[in-house]
């Protein structure tokens, strides 16, 4: 009996790497389905945004000067690409935009990259904390029936909060009002698309 148990475990260990890809595909598909269920984008648009993001991210990473000596963050929502972060020169800022241009499905690029020395770990961590505070504050927005805070993408760079998503004008006003009141937020930039 002991040998049979040992054999079963060895067989599972050998088979696990082969099954890992299947499990990953199933888990990824479930994650896409769950996320897309709350999203106002169609599933096809949601998947296209992920494809555009991955391609753009790969393009930035292949440029070693930008990837290693600068800081560029990419967010894609409904075919709109937001670029934030820092590059050391205006030429590098334009080069970053050129690198991510031309992906099929991209409708617009909003380049908010600042020309300055890249911020350090603690500054980026502070921005990440601000993003989390804004997302948490949006959970308290209960005055709008049917509002789902997960439909608003929040990104922070240099204490500036960028809001993306498909929202109504009423949701726009409420979300911006909440974001402006969060501690640490110096400015709010809307990259919203309106549903009404």
Number of C-alpha atoms within 10 A of each C-alpha: 6 7 8 9 10 11 12 12 12 12 11 13 11 11 11 13 11 11 12 11 11 12 13 11 12 12 12 12 12 12 12 15 14 11 14 18 12 12 17 17 17 12 15 10 16 20 15 19 22 18 16 25 21 14 15 23 18 14 17 24 15 13 13 11 12 19 17 11 13 20 19 22 15 18 21 24 24 22 21 21 25 21 21 23 23 25 26 16 14 14 11 17 23 13 16 22 21 12 18 21 17 12 14 10 14 19 12 13 15 13 16 17 22 20 16 13 14 17 15 9 9 9 14 17 11 16 21 17 14 24 25 15 16 25 21 13 16 20 12 10 16 11 9 10 7 7 16 17 20 14 17 23 18 21 24 24 23 18 20 19 24 23 19 24 25 21 20 15 14 11 20 19 11 15 21 19 12 15 25 16 12 16 11 19 20 13 14 16 14 14 17 19 16 13 11 8
